[in-house]
Every structure is written in C-alpha cells, then in structure tokens.
Amino acid sequence: MFSGTPITLKLTSESAPVLYVKGRQHPVSIYHTSSSQSDYLDAALRAFFQIHVDRPPGDVLIFLPGIFVLHTSLLF
C-alpha cells in the first residue's frame, strides 16, 4: 500500500502556511527485474506493454532516472 499522507518539513520561516491534505490509500503492485538492464528504457516499455496485455485495466507508473531519458522516451 502507498500512503499519500504528506510529511511536513520545516523548510521556510514560521510565517509560511502549512497545508494538511487528507489522502486515500490504493492498492499498488510493484514489478521489477531481478537483474540490471543495459537498456532500461526498452525494458520499461516492454514491461509496460506486458502489464497492459496481462493485467486488468488500470494505471501504470514508470519511474525514469532523468529528464533526458523522459524526453527521449517521448520520441517513441
């Protein structure tokens, strides 16, 4: 389970407002490879399509290591 509960950190002066947002918990499935991938973008795309085919409809979140990889992935 993933919690969207915010953690308040003291980053600014006392005059800055602190917002508390009530969150909801949703079940999360985590998939990963057991070994390192030389082409992690290709591996991520293959995993995405495999999840899309094998699992019921839902959202997929893929973390990429940097903005360059993100921009490169948009070219596909």
C-alpha positions in Angstrom: 0.0 0.0 0.0 1.1 3.5 -0.7 0.2 6.4 1.5 -0.3 9.8 0.1 -0.1 11.4 3.6 2.2 14.4 3.4 5.2 14.7 5.7 5.6 18.3 6.9 9.2 19.5 6.9 10.4 22.9 8.2 11.7 24.4 5.0 10.7 28.1 5.4 10.1 30.7 8.1 7.3 30.4 10.7 5.0 32.7 8.6 4.7 30.2 5.8 1.4 28.3 5.8 1.3 24.5 6.3 -1.3 22.6 4.4 -2.7 19.2 5.5 -4.3 17.2 2.7 -6.3 14.1 3.6 -5.3 11.3 1.3 -6.6 7.9 0.3 -4.8 4.6 0.1 -5.0 2.5 -3.0 -3.5 -1.0 -3.6 -0.2 -0.8 -5.5 1.5 -3.7 -7.3 5.3 -3.3 -7.8 7.1 -5.1 -10.7 10.8 -5.0 -11.1 13.5 -7.1 -12.8 15.8 -9.3 -10.7 18.9 -8.2 -12.8 20.2 -4.9 -14.1 19.1 -3.9 -17.6 21.5 -2.4 -20.1 18.7 -0.6 -22.0 16.3 0.3 -19.1 14.1 2.4 -21.4 13.4 -0.6 -23.7 12.9 -2.9 -20.6 10.4 -0.4 -19.1 8.4 -0.2 -22.4 8.4 -4.0 -22.7 7.2 -4.3 -19.1 4.5 -1.7 -19.7 3.1 -3.5 -22.7 3.3 -6.8 -20.9 1.3 -5.4 -17.9 -1.1 -3.8 -20.4 -1.8 -7.2 -22.0 -1.8 -9.4 -18.9 -3.4 -7.3 -16.2 -6.9 -5.7 -15.9 -7.3 -2.1 -16.9 -5.6 0.4 -14.6 -2.9 3.0 -14.3 0.8 2.3 -14.8 3.5 4.5 -13.3 7.1 4.1 -14.6 10.0 6.0 -12.9 12.8 7.1 -15.3 16.1 8.3 -14.0 16.3 11.8 -15.6 14.8 14.4 -17.8 16.9 13.4 -20.8 15.5 9.8 -20.7 12.0 11.2 -20.3 12.4 13.4 -23.4 14.0 10.6 -25.3 11.1 8.3 -24.5 8.6 10.8 -25.9 10.1 10.2 -29.3 8.7 6.7 -29.5 
